[in-house]
Amino acid sequence: MEFRQLNYFIKAAELLHFTDAAAACFVTQSTLSQQIKQLEEELGMPLFDRIGKHVQLSEAGKLFLKHARQILQEVKKSKQAIFELNNLVNGELRVGVTYAFSSLLLPSLTPFSKKYPGIKLHIESGIAGELELRLKNADLDFILAFHEQSDNDGLDMQLLFTSRIKMVTSRSHPLAQLSKISLKDLGPQEMVLANKGFSSRDMLDQIFKKNNIIPNIKIEMNDTHSLLSLVDTGNWITIINEKAITGWDNLIAIPIIGKELHKEAFILWQKGAFKKKSATLFIEELLKTM
């Protein structure tokens, strides 16, 4: 069994088309078909059901696909570990961040790049579910996200900080003069909130429903910077974790009366994965800016 055979098999399993898979692997179709046939002979079972010009994964193929991906991920990690031994402060670092975390990350980027110019940073923004899938597929080295501690399937979680959920508005907004506000008083205010599906929004919806409050939501957005830019105009309020307004000097966070609301921020790693030296250095720099 060879690594190239696993690569050919995985690509064919993803595309379910030998010609397209061969093109993606930069080999001829006959070469790809021959290598997959050798793999099937070694395993003693067909990995594909061939129906005319069409193919689909057999039961054995579906099972083997999971293990083939794991094998190649382990090989990738091993190569990275060896590379790290020779290049402790070089290479690439891929960091996933949820949208609400983006502004918190910015202060650490410049000092880190100046301190370690040999490390190329790739910052990928997205929603938690998508980023976690990419992390498990080894497309990302780690994730920074507000997360539920109980939801850690296949992940190692390192608590970064806890941030309170507050009402946020511009200093020019009439509500900016308040020292605190109740959920009931928040309800009628014109709000800009994150889209449904974001963990912070889902939590707010549950809280409003529990307290029989119908919030006056005028705009929903999936980009935190744009959301805060709207609030910064003085026409709107939002409800967000107070850490998100770091660097927004014209915005003010007002506590919400009642049981304190908070979100926990974590560093998420693939369970059991090798942790790059560059990742450790980046997190050290991140903690300094926080």
C-alpha positions as CSV (number, residue, x, y, z in Angstrom):
1,M,0.0,0.0,0.0
2,E,1.4,3.3,-1.1
3,F,0.6,6.9,-0.1
4,R,-0.1,7.8,-3.7
5,Q,-2.7,5.1,-3.9
6,L,-4.4,6.5,-0.9
7,N,-4.4,9.9,-2.5
8,Y,-5.9,8.6,-5.7
9,F,-8.5,6.7,-3.8
10,I,-9.6,9.7,-1.7
11,K,-9.8,12.0,-4.7
12,A,-11.9,9.4,-6.6
13,A,-14.1,8.9,-3.6
14,E,-14.7,12.6,-3.3
15,L,-15.4,13.2,-7.0
16,L,-17.0,9.8,-7.9
17,H,-15.5,10.2,-11.3
18,F,-12.2,8.5,-12.3
19,T,-11.4,10.9,-15.2
20,D,-11.9,14.0,-13.0
21,A,-10.0,12.4,-10.1
22,A,-7.1,11.5,-12.5
23,A,-7.0,15.1,-13.8
24,A,-7.0,16.5,-10.2
25,C,-4.1,14.2,-9.3
26,F,-2.2,15.0,-12.6
27,V,-2.1,11.4,-13.8
28,T,-3.8,9.6,-16.6
29,Q,-7.1,7.8,-15.9
30,S,-5.5,4.4,-16.7
31,T,-2.8,5.1,-14.1
32,L,-5.3,6.0,-11.4
33,S,-7.6,3.1,-12.2
34,Q,-4.7,0.7,-12.1
35,Q,-3.4,2.0,-8.7
36,I,-6.9,1.7,-7.2
37,K,-7.3,-1.8,-8.6
38,Q,-4.0,-2.8,-6.9
39,L,-5.2,-1.3,-3.7
40,E,-8.5,-3.3,-3.9
41,E,-6.5,-6.5,-4.6
42,E,-4.3,-5.9,-1.6
43,L,-7.4,-5.2,0.6
44,G,-9.3,-8.1,-0.8
45,M,-12.5,-6.2,-1.4
46,P,-13.8,-3.7,-4.0
47,L,-13.8,-0.1,-2.9
48,F,-16.1,1.1,-5.7
49,D,-19.2,-0.3,-7.3
50,R,-18.8,0.2,-11.0
51,I,-22.1,0.7,-12.8
52,G,-21.4,1.4,-16.5
53,K,-19.5,4.7,-16.7
54,H,-20.6,5.6,-13.1
55,V,-18.9,4.7,-9.9
56,Q,-20.0,4.9,-6.3
57,L,-18.3,3.8,-3.0
58,S,-18.9,0.3,-1.9
59,E,-19.6,-0.4,1.8
60,A,-15.9,-1.3,2.2
61,G,-15.0,1.9,0.3
62,K,-17.0,4.1,2.8
63,L,-15.2,2.4,5.7
64,F,-11.7,2.6,4.1
65,L,-12.2,6.3,3.2
66,K,-12.3,7.3,6.8
67,H,-9.1,5.4,7.7
68,A,-7.3,6.6,4.5
69,R,-7.9,10.2,5.4
70,Q,-6.7,9.6,9.0
71,I,-3.5,7.9,7.7
72,L,-2.7,10.9,5.4
73,Q,-3.4,13.3,8.2
74,E,-1.0,11.5,10.4
75,V,1.7,11.6,7.7
76,K,1.1,15.3,7.3
77,K,1.5,15.9,11.0
78,S,4.7,13.8,11.1
79,K,6.2,15.8,8.2
80,Q,5.3,19.0,10.0
81,A,6.9,17.8,13.2
82,I,10.1,17.1,11.4
83,F,9.9,20.4,9.6
84,E,9.5,22.2,13.0
85,L,12.7,20.6,14.3
86,N,14.6,22.3,11.5
87,N,12.6,25.5,11.2
88,L,11.4,26.5,14.6
89,V,10.4,30.0,13.6
90,N,9.7,29.5,9.9
91,G,6.8,28.1,7.8
92,E,3.1,28.8,7.7
93,L,0.5,29.1,10.4
94,R,-3.2,28.8,9.6
95,V,-5.5,30.3,12.3
96,G,-9.3,30.1,12.2
97,V,-11.3,32.8,14.0
98,T,-15.0,33.3,14.4
99,Y,-16.3,36.7,13.2
100,A,-16.8,38.0,16.7
101,F,-13.1,37.3,17.5
102,S,-11.6,39.2,14.5
103,S,-11.1,42.5,16.2
104,L,-9.5,40.8,19.2
105,L,-6.9,39.3,17.0
106,L,-5.7,42.4,15.2
107,P,-3.5,43.9,18.0
108,S,-1.3,40.8,18.1
109,L,-0.7,40.5,14.3
110,T,1.9,43.3,13.8
111,P,4.1,42.6,16.8
112,F,4.1,38.8,16.0
113,S,5.1,39.4,12.4
114,K,7.9,41.8,13.4
115,K,9.2,39.4,16.0
116,Y,8.9,36.3,13.7
117,P,9.3,37.5,10.1
118,G,9.9,33.9,8.9
119,I,6.4,32.8,9.8
120,K,3.6,33.4,7.2
121,L,0.2,33.9,8.8
122,H,-3.1,32.8,7.2
123,I,-6.1,34.1,9.1
124,E,-9.4,32.5,8.1
125,S,-12.7,33.9,9.3
126,G,-15.9,31.9,9.5
127,I,-18.6,30.4,11.7
128,A,-17.6,28.0,14.4
129,G,-19.1,24.8,12.7
130,E,-17.3,25.4,9.4
131,L,-14.0,26.2,11.1
132,E,-14.2,23.1,13.3
133,L,-14.6,20.9,10.3
134,R,-11.6,22.4,8.7
135,L,-9.6,22.0,11.9
136,K,-10.5,18.3,12.0
137,N,-9.4,17.9,8.4
138,A,-6.0,19.5,9.3
139,D,-6.7,22.6,7.1
140,L,-6.2,24.8,10.2
141,D,-3.7,24.6,13.0
142,F,-6.0,26.0,15.7
143,I,-9.2,28.1,16.1
144,L,-10.0,31.1,18.3
145,A,-13.7,31.2,19.1
146,F,-16.4,31.9,21.6
147,H,-17.6,28.4,22.3
148,E,-19.7,26.2,24.6
149,Q,-17.4,24.1,26.8
150,S,-19.7,21.1,26.6
151,D,-19.5,21.0,22.8
152,N,-16.0,19.6,22.3
153,D,-16.4,16.6,20.1
154,G,-13.0,15.7,18.8
155,L,-11.4,18.9,20.1
156,D,-9.0,19.9,22.9
157,M,-10.1,23.2,24.4
158,Q,-8.0,25.8,26.2
159,L,-9.9,28.6,28.0
160,L,-8.6,32.0,26.9
161,F,-10.9,34.4,28.8
162,T,-14.5,35.0,29.8
163,S,-16.3,38.1,28.4
164,R,-19.6,39.5,29.6
165,I,-22.5,40.1,27.2
166,K,-23.6,43.8,27.3
167,M,-25.6,46.3,25.3
168,V,-23.3,48.3,23.1
169,T,-24.0,51.6,21.5
170,S,-22.3,54.8,20.4
171,R,-21.4,57.4,23.0
172,S,-23.8,59.8,21.1
173,H,-26.8,57.5,21.5
174,P,-29.3,58.5,24.3
175,L,-28.9,55.1,26.0
176,A,-25.2,55.7,26.4
177,Q,-26.0,57.7,29.5
178,L,-27.4,54.7,31.4
179,S,-25.4,52.8,34.0
180,K,-27.4,49.6,33.3
181,I,-30.4,48.4,31.4
182,S,-33.0,45.6,31.8
183,L,-33.9,43.0,29.2
184,K,-37.5,44.4,29.2
185,D,-36.2,47.9,28.3
186,L,-33.9,46.5,25.7
187,G,-36.8,44.8,23.8
188,P,-38.3,47.9,22.1
189,Q,-34.9,49.4,21.1
190,E,-33.9,49.2,17.4
191,M,-31.1,46.6,17.3
192,V,-28.5,45.4,14.9
193,L,-27.7,41.7,15.7
194,A,-25.6,38.8,14.3
195,N,-27.5,36.5,12.0
196,K,-29.3,33.4,13.4
197,G,-26.9,30.5,13.6
198,F,-24.2,32.4,15.4
199,S,-23.7,31.1,18.9
200,S,-24.1,34.6,20.5
201,R,-27.3,35.2,18.5
202,D,-28.8,31.8,19.4
203,M,-28.1,32.4,23.0
204,L,-29.8,35.8,22.9
205,D,-32.9,34.3,21.2
206,Q,-33.2,31.8,23.9
207,I,-33.0,34.5,26.6
208,F,-35.5,36.7,24.9
209,K,-37.9,33.8,24.5
210,K,-37.5,32.7,28.1
211,N,-38.4,36.2,29.3
212,N,-41.3,36.6,26.8
213,I,-39.6,39.5,25.0
214,I,-39.9,40.1,21.3
215,P,-36.7,42.1,20.3
216,N,-37.0,45.0,17.8
217,I,-34.3,43.7,15.4
218,K,-34.0,46.0,12.3
219,I,-30.8,44.6,10.8
220,E,-29.0,41.2,10.9
221,M,-25.4,40.8,9.8
222,N,-22.7,38.1,9.7
223,D,-19.8,40.5,9.9
224,T,-18.9,41.9,13.3
225,H,-16.9,44.8,12.0
226,S,-19.7,46.0,9.8
227,L,-22.2,45.5,12.6
228,L,-20.1,47.7,15.0
229,S,-19.6,50.2,12.2
230,L,-23.4,50.7,12.0
231,V,-23.7,51.0,15.8
232,D,-20.9,53.5,15.7
233,T,-23.1,55.9,13.7
234,G,-25.2,56.5,16.8
235,N,-28.5,55.2,15.3
236,W,-28.5,51.7,16.7
237,I,-27.7,49.4,19.6
238,T,-26.4,45.8,19.6
239,I,-25.9,43.1,22.2
240,I,-22.5,41.6,22.1
241,N,-19.6,40.4,24.3
242,E,-17.7,43.4,25.6
243,K,-14.4,42.2,24.3
244,A,-15.6,42.6,20.8
245,I,-15.5,46.4,21.0
246,T,-11.7,46.5,21.7
247,G,-10.3,49.4,19.7
248,W,-13.7,51.0,19.1
249,D,-13.2,54.2,21.2
250,N,-16.6,55.7,20.3
251,L,-18.5,52.7,21.5
252,I,-19.7,52.0,25.1
253,A,-20.8,48.8,26.8
254,I,-23.8,49.0,29.2
255,P,-24.4,46.1,31.7
256,I,-27.7,44.2,31.4
257,I,-29.6,43.8,34.6
258,G,-30.3,40.3,35.9
259,K,-28.4,37.1,35.8
260,E,-25.0,38.0,34.3
261,L,-24.6,36.9,30.7
262,H,-21.2,35.8,29.5
263,K,-19.4,33.9,26.8
264,E,-16.2,31.9,27.1
265,A,-13.4,32.2,24.5
266,F,-11.3,29.2,23.8
267,I,-8.3,28.0,21.8
268,L,-9.5,24.9,19.9
269,W,-7.1,22.2,18.8
270,Q,-7.6,19.0,17.0
271,K,-7.6,16.3,19.7
272,G,-4.2,14.7,20.0
273,A,-2.7,16.8,17.1
274,F,0.9,18.0,17.1
275,K,1.1,21.6,18.1
276,K,3.4,23.7,16.0
277,K,6.1,25.8,17.6
278,S,4.8,28.7,15.6
279,A,1.3,28.2,17.1
280,T,2.7,28.3,20.6
281,L,4.6,31.5,19.9
282,F,1.6,33.1,18.4
283,I,-0.6,32.3,21.4
284,E,2.1,33.7,23.7
285,E,1.9,37.0,21.7
286,L,-1.9,36.9,21.7
287,L,-2.0,36.6,25.5
288,K,0.3,39.7,25.8
289,T,-2.1,41.9,23.8
290,M,-5.1,40.7,25.9
